[in-house]
Amino acid sequence: MTQHRCCTFVFFFFFLSLLLSKSTVAQNKREDIYAIDLEELLNVKVISTSKKPQSVLKSASAIHVISQDDIRRSGATTLPDIFRGVPGVQVAQIDANKWAVTIRGFNNRFAQKTLVMVDGRTIYTPLFSGVYWNMHDMVLEDIERIEIVRGPGGTLWGANAVNGVINIITKNARDTQGTTVAFIGGSLERNLTARVGGKINDNTSFRLYAKGRHHENYDQLSEQSNLGPANDQWRNLNTGFRIDGISTNNSDWMLQGGYTVGTADQLGTSTSLTPPAPLVLRDTINYQTGNLVFLWNKYVSDDNKWRVQAYYDYFKREALDSTNLVHTVDLEIQNQRRLFNSHDVVWGIGYRSVLDELGNDFVVSFNPSNRHYKTFNAFIQDEIQLTQKLRFTAGTKIEHNDFTGFEYQPNARLLFEINEQHSVWAAFSRAVRVPSRSNDDIRINFLALPSDTPNSLPLLFGIFGDRKFRSENVNAFEVGYRSLLTRHFSVDTALFFNLYDDLGTSERSGPVFEAMPLPHLLFLSTVDNLAKANTYGAEVMAKWQVASFWQLASSYTWFKLDGRYVKNSTADLERLFILENSDPRHQFSVRSNIQLPYNLELNSNFYYTDNLAGRNIQTQARLDLRLAWQPSRKLELAVVGQNITNKTHQEFDSTDGIPSQIPRSVYGRIMYTF
């Protein structure tokens, strides 16, 4: 995408918005339903920054909130696409059923430094510390908001909250009463959602839901591949329930559960010591997930609140000749107490148990194949009101895990409220990424070269885990400024500098002789912690209520990563180049929401992403458009065009499959509530 074309799209984007806004002024004399006071947005209560309700303006963290209205107007049908345009967040689609999503760098399909939760339940797989996004095809209408915290959150949320936290919060069952049916049909996907909500009694509400999706194959693989059409269709069924109740003893509770079953196709290459090799494999992955979550809140007084949450999570994935099963049980007890008028203390303890049963094949194997690992933690954080305008927050989490033993994750934050519309903050924090099961116990045979003569041995290249692998860690320094410059214009900025140590590497050695399954030479690489990195970044988010019917929002992110190996490392220098160049240096987005006459809405989303030299990905400019009509409060009709500026484009590369070209698409949506 040339700079000229990018400028053309931006100009067209603003011209269209301006033209339609003038038309609206001329035609629409009624009071607009889209009038929004930006001060209300900055006073939205969030919980991800302090584990207690706190307004965005008074948070000493870089936080962005995606509301249900933002989700609806985005036209997105998957969670990763909802995150596009958030400052500091990198989103790239690999194929029809895979994404790479991260915060502040180190992007990969299994981005290991971003913690993702749904209602406090961690959804990353403990096998790789990443997220299978296609397994979490939520009912988007049931999401109340998504809180995205950029920067370490280890003090409150524990290991793996290294670069940030994505906390998806769903609606209370009492807010989803009645019946809603939504259908999407388009050039690439079809999905049907049904939800029923009601009351068990005056104090207890429920909802039941089901969502089915079928996504077609993309037409084209990456430009580097000449294998023809992609093999990446995706089928998913998600069902579940939620019950919310209020007790008479100043407490409330929530019980929810879900079950997902689906299949996802992919293309890969075989690894075999006998010819012909490698071969292209068309594989269908079968998966199931299930969860049950219980939450109890007890309000002893305004200054003393208790919270208990427990959940069970089930994960099953079948690929090629192996089946992986993971069972997770998690318990957390938390107390918030106000002391001496100026101290607001949050503390808690937690326990997590993971039991896995992993299938082994020639390509991927674990030793041992079954393992039970546990984590114990305790945290405390104190927010101190030093003066009327100055607040200091300090805390730490101490955690013991079966991989590395004890870990500590402290943080200190300072917030100065200049006045009710302006605040500045600064923070220091430390966070760790605890080794995953793959770092410790995996063996991956990723390439085999069969013998071409009777007197030579086949060659095999593999990566081995190591029980000596240590936790990766970061020391992070952040500053930010948040301002409501006028009632209709707000700015949120953040600067950060992160120092990473003990980053994972693959250290080469060999060759060594192996006799099984047939004699061959093995060139092996073993994981180690022989890399360091520094990251620098600036993030800006601005919102402008141009008129009662028109809102603009724009974000910009600048990011840089400098990596290096320690002196005795034997890791491949090409891997270092990929590490430094897998995240865009510049990202820019503009969102325009216009309320048109006759209950029409026009929503435009423009995204600019710089090139990824380490992934051989070109600069991209993407435009999504949505036109919706609400003829009544019960019915909404919408047509959405996605990626309309490109016939096809590749967004990312993959090490465990062949990526696809992401095509232009269009779909229609109808939603009826009764």
C-alpha positions as CSV (number, residue, x, y, z in Angstrom):
1,M,0.0,0.0,0.0
2,T,1.7,3.2,-1.2
3,Q,1.6,6.4,0.9
4,H,-0.4,8.1,-1.9
5,R,-3.1,5.5,-1.7
6,C,-3.2,5.8,2.1
7,C,-3.7,9.5,1.9
8,T,-6.4,9.1,-0.7
9,F,-8.4,6.8,1.5
10,V,-8.0,9.1,4.5
11,F,-9.2,12.1,2.4
12,F,-12.2,10.1,1.1
13,F,-13.0,9.0,4.6
14,F,-13.2,12.5,5.9
15,F,-14.9,13.9,2.8
16,L,-17.7,11.2,3.1
17,S,-18.2,11.9,6.8
18,L,-18.3,15.7,6.2
19,L,-20.7,15.4,3.3
20,L,-23.1,13.2,5.3
21,S,-22.9,15.3,8.4
22,K,-24.0,18.4,6.4
23,S,-26.9,16.4,5.0
24,T,-27.9,15.4,8.5
25,V,-27.8,19.0,9.7
26,A,-30.1,20.0,6.9
27,Q,-32.6,17.2,7.4
28,N,-32.6,16.2,11.0
29,K,-34.3,18.7,13.3
30,R,-35.1,16.3,16.1
31,E,-33.1,15.9,19.3
32,D,-30.4,13.3,18.4
33,I,-30.3,10.1,20.3
34,Y,-26.5,9.9,19.7
35,A,-25.6,13.0,21.8
36,I,-22.8,11.9,24.1
37,D,-21.1,13.8,26.9
38,L,-17.4,12.7,26.8
39,E,-17.2,13.5,30.5
40,E,-19.5,10.5,31.1
41,L,-17.1,8.2,29.2
42,L,-14.1,9.3,31.3
43,N,-16.1,8.6,34.5
44,V,-17.0,5.1,33.4
45,K,-16.1,2.7,36.3
46,V,-13.5,0.1,35.6
47,I,-12.1,-2.7,37.7
48,S,-9.0,-4.0,35.8
49,T,-6.6,-1.3,37.1
50,S,-7.2,-1.8,40.8
51,K,-9.6,-4.8,41.3
52,K,-12.2,-2.3,42.5
53,P,-14.6,0.1,40.8
54,Q,-12.6,3.2,39.7
55,S,-13.3,5.9,37.1
56,V,-11.0,6.0,34.0
57,L,-10.0,9.6,34.8
58,K,-8.7,8.6,38.2
59,S,-6.8,5.5,37.1
60,A,-3.0,5.6,37.2
61,S,-2.7,3.3,34.2
62,A,-3.0,3.3,30.5
63,I,-6.6,2.0,30.1
64,H,-9.0,1.9,27.2
65,V,-12.7,0.9,27.5
66,I,-14.6,-0.6,24.6
67,S,-18.3,-0.2,25.2
68,Q,-21.2,-2.3,23.9
69,D,-22.1,0.6,21.6
70,D,-18.5,0.6,20.2
71,I,-18.8,-3.1,19.5
72,R,-22.1,-2.8,17.7
73,R,-21.0,0.1,15.6
74,S,-17.6,-1.5,14.7
75,G,-19.3,-4.1,12.5
76,A,-16.8,-6.7,13.9
77,T,-18.0,-10.3,14.3
78,T,-14.9,-11.6,16.2
79,L,-13.2,-10.5,19.4
80,P,-9.8,-9.8,17.7
81,D,-11.4,-7.4,15.2
82,I,-13.0,-5.5,18.0
83,F,-9.6,-4.7,19.4
84,R,-8.4,-3.0,16.1
85,G,-7.8,0.7,16.6
86,V,-7.1,0.5,20.3
87,P,-3.8,2.3,21.0
88,G,-1.0,0.0,21.9
89,V,-2.8,-3.1,20.7
90,Q,-1.5,-5.1,17.7
91,V,-4.0,-7.2,15.8
92,A,-3.2,-9.4,12.7
93,Q,-5.3,-12.1,11.2
94,I,-3.4,-15.2,10.0
95,D,-6.2,-17.1,8.3
96,A,-10.0,-17.5,8.6
97,N,-9.7,-19.1,12.1
98,K,-6.4,-17.8,13.5
99,W,-5.2,-14.4,14.9
100,A,-2.1,-12.8,16.4
101,V,-3.1,-10.3,19.2
102,T,-0.8,-8.6,21.6
103,I,-0.3,-5.5,23.7
104,R,2.9,-3.4,23.3
105,G,4.9,-5.9,21.2
106,F,6.1,-9.4,20.9
107,N,3.2,-10.4,18.6
108,N,2.8,-14.0,17.6
109,R,-0.1,-16.4,17.2
110,F,0.5,-17.4,20.9
111,A,1.4,-14.0,22.3
112,Q,2.6,-15.0,25.7
113,K,2.8,-11.6,27.4
114,T,-0.8,-10.5,27.3
115,L,-3.4,-11.9,29.8
116,V,-6.9,-12.3,28.5
117,M,-9.9,-12.9,30.7
118,V,-13.7,-13.3,30.5
119,D,-15.4,-12.2,33.7
120,G,-12.1,-12.9,35.6
121,R,-11.6,-16.4,34.1
122,T,-8.3,-16.7,32.2
123,I,-8.8,-18.1,28.7
124,Y,-5.2,-18.6,27.5
125,T,-4.0,-22.2,27.2
126,P,-1.4,-23.2,29.8
127,L,0.3,-25.4,27.2
128,F,1.6,-22.4,25.2
129,S,0.4,-19.3,27.3
130,G,-1.5,-18.0,24.3
131,V,-5.2,-17.8,23.2
132,Y,-7.0,-19.9,20.6
133,W,-9.2,-17.1,19.6
134,N,-11.6,-19.2,17.4
135,M,-12.5,-21.2,20.5
136,H,-13.9,-18.1,22.2
137,D,-16.6,-17.0,19.7
138,M,-18.7,-15.1,22.2
139,V,-22.2,-13.6,21.9
140,L,-21.0,-10.1,21.3
141,E,-24.4,-8.6,22.2
142,D,-23.9,-10.0,25.8
143,I,-20.6,-8.0,26.4
144,E,-21.1,-5.0,28.6
145,R,-17.6,-3.6,28.1
146,I,-14.0,-4.7,27.4
147,E,-11.3,-3.1,29.6
148,I,-7.8,-3.1,28.0
149,V,-4.9,-2.2,30.3
150,R,-1.6,-1.4,28.6
151,G,1.4,-2.1,30.8
152,P,2.2,-4.8,33.4
153,G,-0.6,-6.0,35.6
154,G,1.2,-8.7,37.5
155,T,0.6,-7.2,41.0
156,L,-3.2,-7.8,40.7
157,W,-3.6,-10.4,38.0
158,G,-0.5,-12.5,38.3
159,A,2.0,-14.1,35.9
160,N,1.6,-13.5,32.2
161,A,0.1,-10.0,32.6
162,V,3.4,-8.8,31.4
163,N,2.5,-6.2,28.7
164,G,-1.2,-5.8,29.4
165,V,-4.6,-7.2,30.3
166,I,-7.7,-7.7,28.2
167,N,-10.7,-8.1,30.5
168,I,-14.0,-9.0,28.8
169,I,-16.9,-8.2,31.1
170,T,-20.4,-9.6,30.2
171,K,-23.7,-8.2,31.2
172,N,-25.7,-9.0,34.3
173,A,-28.6,-11.3,33.5
174,R,-31.1,-8.7,34.6
175,D,-29.9,-6.5,31.7
176,T,-30.6,-9.1,29.1
177,Q,-34.3,-9.8,29.6
178,G,-36.5,-10.9,26.7
179,T,-35.6,-12.8,23.6
180,T,-33.1,-11.7,20.9
181,V,-32.4,-13.4,17.6
182,A,-29.6,-12.2,15.3
183,F,-28.5,-13.6,11.9
184,I,-25.5,-12.7,9.8
185,G,-25.1,-13.8,6.2
186,G,-22.5,-12.7,3.8
187,S,-19.8,-13.5,1.3
188,L,-17.7,-15.4,3.8
189,E,-19.6,-16.2,6.9
190,R,-23.0,-17.1,8.4
191,N,-23.9,-17.1,12.0
192,L,-27.0,-17.3,14.1
193,T,-27.4,-16.2,17.7
194,A,-30.4,-16.7,20.0
195,R,-30.7,-15.5,23.6
196,V,-33.5,-15.8,26.1
197,G,-33.6,-13.9,29.4
198,G,-36.1,-14.0,32.2
199,K,-36.6,-14.0,36.0
200,I,-36.6,-16.9,38.4
201,N,-38.0,-14.6,41.1
202,D,-37.8,-11.0,42.1
203,N,-34.1,-11.2,43.1
204,T,-32.8,-13.8,40.5
205,S,-32.5,-13.4,36.8
206,F,-31.1,-15.7,34.1
207,R,-30.2,-15.9,30.4
208,L,-29.7,-18.8,28.0
209,Y,-27.8,-18.4,24.7
210,A,-26.6,-20.3,21.7
211,K,-24.5,-19.1,18.8
212,G,-23.6,-21.1,15.7
213,R,-21.0,-20.0,13.0
214,H,-19.8,-21.2,9.7
215,H,-17.0,-19.4,8.0
216,E,-15.9,-20.3,4.5
217,N,-12.4,-21.0,3.2
218,Y,-10.5,-18.0,2.0
219,D,-9.7,-18.2,-1.7
220,Q,-5.9,-17.5,-1.6
221,L,-2.9,-18.5,0.5
222,S,0.0,-16.2,1.2
223,E,2.0,-14.7,-1.7
224,Q,4.9,-17.0,-0.9
225,S,2.8,-20.1,-1.4
226,N,1.7,-21.6,-4.7
227,L,-0.6,-24.2,-3.2
228,G,-3.9,-22.7,-4.4
229,P,-7.0,-22.0,-2.2
230,A,-6.7,-22.0,1.5
231,N,-8.0,-24.7,3.7
232,D,-9.1,-22.7,6.7
233,Q,-12.9,-22.9,7.1
234,W,-14.3,-22.8,10.6
235,R,-17.4,-24.1,12.2
236,N,-18.4,-23.3,15.8
237,L,-21.3,-23.8,18.3
238,N,-21.3,-21.9,21.6
239,T,-24.0,-22.4,24.2
240,G,-24.3,-21.3,27.8
241,F,-26.2,-19.7,30.7
242,R,-25.8,-17.1,33.3
243,I,-27.8,-16.6,36.6
244,D,-27.5,-13.5,38.8
245,G,-29.0,-13.2,42.2
246,I,-29.3,-10.7,45.1
247,S,-29.4,-12.1,48.6
248,T,-31.1,-10.4,51.6
249,N,-27.8,-10.3,53.6
250,N,-26.1,-7.5,51.6
251,S,-24.6,-9.9,49.1
252,D,-25.0,-10.9,45.5
253,W,-23.9,-13.9,43.4
254,M,-23.4,-15.1,39.9
255,L,-23.3,-18.5,38.3
256,Q,-22.5,-19.0,34.7
257,G,-21.4,-21.8,32.4
258,G,-20.6,-22.4,28.8
259,Y,-19.8,-25.2,26.3
260,T,-18.2,-24.8,22.9
261,V,-17.6,-27.4,20.2
262,G,-16.1,-26.8,16.8
263,T,-13.8,-27.6,13.9
264,A,-11.1,-25.6,12.2
265,D,-9.3,-26.5,9.1
266,Q,-5.6,-25.7,8.3
267,L,-2.8,-26.3,6.0
268,G,0.6,-27.5,7.2
269,T,3.6,-29.5,6.2
270,S,4.6,-33.0,7.2
271,T,7.7,-34.0,9.0
272,S,8.9,-37.5,7.9
273,L,12.3,-39.2,7.8
274,T,11.2,-41.2,4.7
275,P,10.5,-39.7,1.3
276,P,8.6,-38.0,0.0
277,A,8.9,-35.1,2.5
278,P,7.9,-32.5,3.3
279,L,4.3,-33.0,2.2
280,V,1.4,-30.5,2.4
281,L,-1.2,-31.7,4.9
282,R,-4.8,-30.7,5.0
283,D,-5.9,-31.1,8.6
284,T,-9.1,-30.6,10.5
285,I,-8.8,-29.7,14.2
286,N,-11.7,-30.7,16.5
287,Y,-12.1,-28.9,19.8
288,Q,-14.3,-28.7,22.8
289,T,-14.2,-26.2,25.7
290,G,-16.4,-25.9,28.8
291,N,-16.4,-23.8,31.9
292,L,-18.4,-23.1,35.1
293,V,-17.9,-19.9,37.1
294,F,-19.2,-18.9,40.5
295,L,-18.9,-15.4,42.0
296,W,-20.0,-14.2,45.4
297,N,-19.8,-10.6,46.7
298,K,-20.4,-9.7,50.3
299,Y,-20.9,-6.0,51.4
300,V,-20.1,-5.9,55.1
301,S,-20.1,-2.1,55.0
302,D,-19.1,0.7,52.6
303,D,-15.5,0.2,53.9
304,N,-15.4,-3.6,53.9
305,K,-16.2,-5.8,50.9
306,W,-15.4,-9.5,50.2
307,R,-15.3,-11.2,46.9
308,V,-14.9,-15.0,46.2
309,Q,-14.6,-16.4,42.7
310,A,-14.1,-20.0,41.7
311,Y,-14.1,-21.6,38.2
312,Y,-13.5,-24.8,36.4
313,D,-12.3,-24.9,32.8
314,Y,-12.1,-27.8,30.4
315,F,-10.1,-27.9,27.1
316,K,-9.9,-30.6,24.5
317,R,-8.2,-30.3,21.1
318,E,-7.7,-33.0,18.6
319,A,-5.1,-32.4,15.8
320,L,-3.6,-35.0,13.4
321,D,-2.9,-38.1,15.6
322,S,-2.8,-36.4,19.0
323,T,-5.4,-35.3,21.6
324,N,-4.8,-32.7,24.3
325,L,-6.9,-32.5,27.5
326,V,-6.5,-29.8,30.1
327,H,-8.5,-29.3,33.3
328,T,-8.1,-26.1,35.3
329,V,-9.5,-25.2,38.7
330,D,-9.1,-21.7,40.1
331,L,-10.1,-20.1,43.4
332,E,-9.5,-16.5,44.5
333,I,-10.6,-14.7,47.7
334,Q,-10.4,-10.9,47.8
335,N,-11.1,-8.3,50.4
336,Q,-11.3,-4.5,50.0
337,R,-11.1,-2.4,53.1
338,R,-10.7,1.3,53.8
339,L,-8.4,2.1,56.8
340,F,-7.7,5.4,58.6
341,N,-9.7,7.4,56.0
342,S,-6.8,7.7,53.6
343,H,-5.9,4.1,52.9
344,D,-7.9,1.9,50.5
345,V,-6.4,-1.6,50.7
346,V,-7.2,-4.5,48.4
347,W,-5.7,-7.9,49.3
348,G,-6.3,-11.5,48.3
349,I,-5.1,-15.1,48.0
350,G,-5.5,-17.5,45.2
351,Y,-4.9,-21.1,44.1
352,R,-4.8,-22.7,40.6
353,S,-4.5,-26.3,39.7
354,V,-3.9,-27.5,36.1
355,L,-4.0,-31.2,35.1
356,D,-3.2,-32.1,31.6
357,E,-3.2,-35.3,29.5
358,L,-1.3,-34.7,26.2
359,G,-1.2,-36.9,23.2
360,N,2.2,-37.4,21.5
361,D,3.1,-37.9,17.8
362,F,6.3,-37.7,15.8
363,V,6.0,-34.0,15.2
364,V,5.0,-32.7,18.7
365,S,5.5,-34.6,21.9
366,F,5.6,-33.9,25.7
367,N,7.7,-35.7,28.3
368,P,6.0,-36.5,30.6
369,S,2.7,-36.7,28.7
370,N,0.6,-36.1,31.9
371,R,1.4,-33.4,34.4
372,H,-0.2,-31.7,37.4
373,Y,1.0,-28.2,38.2
374,K,-0.2,-25.8,40.9
375,T,0.1,-22.1,41.6
376,F,-0.4,-20.3,45.0
377,N,-0.5,-16.6,45.3
378,A,-1.1,-13.7,47.6
379,F,-1.3,-10.0,46.8
380,I,-1.8,-6.7,48.5
381,Q,-2.2,-3.1,47.1
382,D,-2.7,0.1,49.1
383,E,-4.0,3.3,47.6
384,I,-3.1,6.2,49.8
385,Q,-4.7,9.6,49.5
386,L,-1.7,11.8,50.2
387,T,-3.5,15.1,49.6
388,Q,-6.8,16.0,48.0
389,K,-5.3,15.9,44.5
390,L,-2.4,13.4,45.0
391,R,-2.8,9.6,45.3
392,F,0.0,7.0,45.7
393,T,-0.6,3.3,45.1
394,A,1.9,0.5,46.0
395,G,1.5,-3.2,46.1
396,T,3.0,-6.6,45.2
397,K,2.0,-10.1,44.4
398,I,4.0,-13.1,45.7
399,E,3.4,-16.3,43.7
400,H,4.7,-19.9,43.9
401,N,4.5,-22.1,40.9
402,D,5.8,-25.6,40.1
403,F,8.0,-24.3,37.2
404,T,10.2,-21.7,38.8
405,G,9.2,-21.5,42.4
406,F,8.6,-18.1,44.0
407,E,8.1,-15.0,41.9
408,Y,7.4,-11.4,43.0
409,Q,5.7,-8.7,41.0
410,P,5.6,-5.2,42.7
411,N,4.3,-1.9,41.4
412,A,4.1,1.7,42.5
413,R,1.9,4.4,40.9
414,L,1.3,8.1,41.5
415,L,-1.7,10.1,40.3
416,F,-2.0,13.8,40.4
417,E,-5.5,15.3,39.7
418,I,-4.8,18.8,38.3
419,N,-8.5,19.4,38.4
420,E,-11.7,17.5,37.6
421,Q,-10.8,17.5,33.9
422,H,-7.1,16.8,33.9
423,S,-4.8,14.2,35.5
424,V,-1.3,13.0,35.1
425,W,0.2,9.7,36.4
426,A,3.4,7.8,36.5
427,A,4.2,4.1,37.3
428,F,6.9,1.6,37.9
429,S,6.1,-2.1,37.8
430,R,7.7,-5.5,37.5
431,A,6.0,-8.5,35.9
432,V,7.0,-12.1,34.9
433,R,5.9,-14.6,32.4
434,V,6.1,-18.0,34.0
435,P,7.2,-20.9,31.7
436,S,4.5,-22.8,30.0
437,R,4.3,-26.5,29.6
438,S,5.9,-26.3,26.2
439,N,8.9,-24.4,27.6
440,D,9.6,-27.2,30.0
441,D,8.6,-30.5,28.4
442,I,8.0,-30.2,24.6
443,R,9.8,-31.6,21.7
444,I,9.0,-30.3,18.2
445,N,10.4,-32.0,15.1
446,F,9.8,-29.2,12.7
447,L,11.8,-30.2,9.7
448,A,13.1,-33.5,8.2
449,L,15.3,-34.1,5.2
450,P,15.1,-37.7,4.1
451,S,18.3,-39.4,2.8
452,D,18.9,-39.1,-1.0
453,T,21.6,-41.7,-1.1
454,P,21.9,-45.2,0.4
455,N,25.1,-44.3,2.4
456,S,23.8,-41.1,4.1
457,L,21.5,-40.6,7.1
458,P,18.3,-38.5,7.1
459,L,18.5,-35.2,8.9
460,L,16.0,-34.0,11.5
461,F,15.7,-30.6,13.1
462,G,14.0,-30.2,16.4
463,I,13.3,-27.9,19.4
464,F,13.4,-29.2,22.9
465,G,12.0,-27.7,26.1
466,D,14.2,-27.5,29.2
467,R,13.2,-27.7,32.9
468,K,15.9,-25.1,33.6
469,F,14.0,-22.4,31.6
470,R,13.4,-19.4,33.8
471,S,10.7,-16.8,34.0
472,E,10.9,-13.9,31.5
473,N,10.6,-10.6,33.3
474,V,10.1,-6.9,32.6
475,N,10.7,-3.7,34.5
476,A,8.4,-1.1,33.1
477,F,8.3,2.7,33.4
478,E,5.2,4.6,32.3
479,V,3.8,8.1,32.4
480,G,0.5,9.4,31.1
481,Y,-1.8,12.4,30.8
482,R,-5.6,12.3,30.6
483,S,-7.6,15.3,29.8
484,L,-11.1,16.5,29.0
485,L,-10.1,19.6,27.2
486,T,-13.7,20.6,26.5
487,R,-17.0,18.9,27.1
488,H,-16.7,17.6,23.6
489,F,-13.0,16.8,23.2
490,S,-10.8,14.4,25.2
491,V,-7.2,13.2,24.9
492,D,-5.5,10.2,26.6
493,T,-1.7,9.8,26.1
494,A,0.9,7.4,27.5
495,L,4.6,6.9,27.2
496,F,6.5,3.8,28.2
497,F,10.0,2.3,28.4
498,N,10.3,-1.4,29.2
499,L,13.4,-3.4,30.1
500,Y,13.1,-7.2,29.4
501,D,15.5,-9.8,30.8
502,D,15.8,-13.6,30.5
503,L,13.8,-13.7,27.2
504,G,13.4,-17.1,25.6
505,T,15.8,-18.3,22.9
506,S,16.5,-21.5,20.9
507,E,20.1,-22.5,21.4
508,R,21.6,-24.7,18.7
509,S,23.7,-27.7,19.2
510,G,24.5,-31.1,17.6
511,P,24.3,-33.0,15.5
512,V,23.7,-36.1,17.5
513,F,22.8,-39.6,16.4
514,E,19.4,-41.1,17.1
515,A,18.4,-44.6,16.3
516,M,14.6,-44.4,16.6
517,P,12.2,-44.5,14.7
518,L,15.0,-45.1,12.2
519,P,18.7,-44.0,12.3
520,H,19.2,-40.3,11.6
521,L,21.2,-37.2,12.6
522,L,19.4,-34.8,14.9
523,F,20.2,-31.0,14.9
524,L,18.6,-29.8,18.0
525,S,17.8,-26.4,19.6
526,T,17.1,-26.2,23.3
527,V,15.1,-23.3,24.9
528,D,17.1,-21.0,27.1
529,N,16.9,-17.5,28.5
530,L,19.7,-15.8,26.6
531,A,18.0,-12.7,25.2
532,K,17.3,-9.2,26.4
533,A,15.2,-6.4,24.9
534,N,14.1,-2.8,25.4
535,T,10.8,-1.4,24.1
536,Y,9.8,2.2,23.7
537,G,6.4,3.6,22.8
538,A,3.9,6.4,22.7
539,E,0.2,6.0,22.5
540,V,-2.5,8.7,21.9
541,M,-6.3,8.5,21.9
542,A,-8.4,11.5,21.0
543,K,-12.2,11.7,20.9
544,W,-14.2,14.6,19.5
545,Q,-18.0,15.1,19.7
546,V,-18.2,17.1,16.5
547,A,-22.0,17.5,16.9
548,S,-24.8,15.9,18.7
549,F,-25.1,13.3,15.9
550,W,-21.4,12.9,15.0
551,Q,-18.4,11.6,16.9
552,L,-14.9,11.1,15.8
553,A,-12.2,9.1,17.5
554,S,-8.6,8.7,16.5
555,S,-5.6,6.7,17.9
556,Y,-1.9,6.7,17.1
557,T,0.8,4.3,18.3
558,W,4.5,4.5,17.9
559,F,6.5,1.4,19.0
560,K,10.1,0.2,18.8
561,L,11.8,-3.0,20.0
562,D,15.5,-3.4,20.4
563,G,16.7,-7.0,21.1
564,R,20.0,-8.6,21.7
565,Y,21.5,-12.0,22.7
566,V,23.9,-12.4,25.6
567,K,27.5,-13.3,24.6
568,N,27.3,-17.1,24.9
569,S,24.1,-17.5,22.9
570,T,24.1,-19.7,19.8
571,A,20.6,-18.7,18.7
572,D,20.0,-17.8,15.0
573,L,20.4,-14.0,14.3
574,E,17.5,-14.3,11.9
575,R,15.2,-15.0,14.9
576,L,16.4,-11.8,16.5
577,F,15.5,-9.8,13.3
578,I,12.1,-11.4,13.3
579,L,11.6,-10.5,17.0
580,E,12.5,-6.8,16.4
581,N,10.3,-6.5,13.3
582,S,7.1,-8.4,14.1
583,D,5.3,-5.3,15.4
584,P,4.4,-2.2,13.4
585,R,6.4,0.9,14.1
586,H,3.4,3.1,13.4
587,Q,-0.3,2.5,13.8
588,F,-3.1,5.0,13.1
589,S,-6.9,4.7,13.2
590,V,-9.9,6.9,12.7
591,R,-13.4,6.0,13.7
592,S,-16.5,8.1,12.6
593,N,-20.0,7.5,14.0
594,I,-22.8,9.4,12.4
595,Q,-26.5,9.3,13.3
596,L,-28.4,10.0,10.1
597,P,-32.0,10.9,9.6
598,Y,-34.8,8.2,9.6
599,N,-33.0,6.1,12.3
600,L,-30.0,5.4,10.0
601,E,-26.4,5.0,11.3
602,L,-23.2,5.3,9.3
603,N,-20.1,4.0,11.0
604,S,-16.6,4.2,9.3
605,N,-13.4,2.7,10.7
606,F,-10.0,3.3,9.0
607,Y,-6.9,1.5,10.1
608,Y,-3.3,2.1,9.0
609,T,-0.6,-0.4,10.0
610,D,3.1,-0.1,9.2
611,N,5.0,-2.9,7.5
612,L,6.4,-5.9,9.4
613,A,9.8,-6.5,7.9
614,G,10.4,-9.6,10.1
615,R,7.3,-11.2,8.7
616,N,7.6,-9.9,5.1
617,I,4.3,-8.0,5.5
618,Q,3.6,-4.8,3.6
619,T,2.1,-1.6,4.9
620,Q,-1.7,-1.9,5.1
621,A,-4.6,0.5,4.9
622,R,-8.0,-1.0,5.8
623,L,-11.5,0.6,5.7
624,D,-14.6,-0.9,7.2
625,L,-18.1,0.6,6.6
626,R,-21.4,-0.1,8.3
627,L,-24.8,1.2,7.4
628,A,-27.6,0.3,9.8
629,W,-31.3,1.1,10.0
630,Q,-33.6,0.7,13.1
631,P,-37.2,1.0,11.9
632,S,-38.3,0.2,15.4
633,R,-36.8,-0.4,18.8
634,K,-37.1,-4.2,18.3
635,L,-35.6,-4.5,14.8
636,E,-32.2,-3.5,13.4
637,L,-30.9,-4.1,9.9
638,A,-27.3,-3.6,8.9
639,V,-25.0,-4.1,6.0
640,V,-21.2,-4.1,6.6
641,G,-18.2,-4.0,4.3
642,Q,-14.9,-5.1,5.7
643,N,-11.4,-4.5,4.3
644,I,-13.1,-2.8,1.3
645,T,-9.8,-1.0,0.3
646,N,-8.1,-4.3,-0.6
647,K,-9.1,-7.2,-2.7
648,T,-6.8,-9.4,-0.6
649,H,-3.8,-8.8,1.7
650,Q,-1.7,-10.8,4.1
651,E,-1.5,-9.5,7.7
652,F,0.9,-11.9,9.4
653,D,3.1,-15.0,9.0
654,S,2.9,-18.2,10.9
655,T,5.3,-20.9,12.1
656,D,2.7,-23.6,12.6
657,G,0.8,-23.4,9.3
658,I,0.5,-21.6,6.0
659,P,-1.1,-18.1,6.3
660,S,-3.9,-16.9,4.1
661,Q,-4.6,-13.7,2.1
662,I,-7.4,-11.8,4.0
663,P,-10.1,-10.9,1.4
664,R,-12.6,-8.1,1.1
665,S,-16.0,-9.2,2.4
666,V,-19.5,-8.0,2.9
667,Y,-22.4,-9.3,5.1
668,G,-25.9,-8.4,6.1
669,R,-27.2,-8.6,9.6
670,I,-30.7,-8.7,11.1
671,M,-31.5,-8.6,14.8
672,Y,-34.9,-8.8,16.3
673,T,-35.8,-8.4,20.0
674,F,-39.1,-9.4,21.5
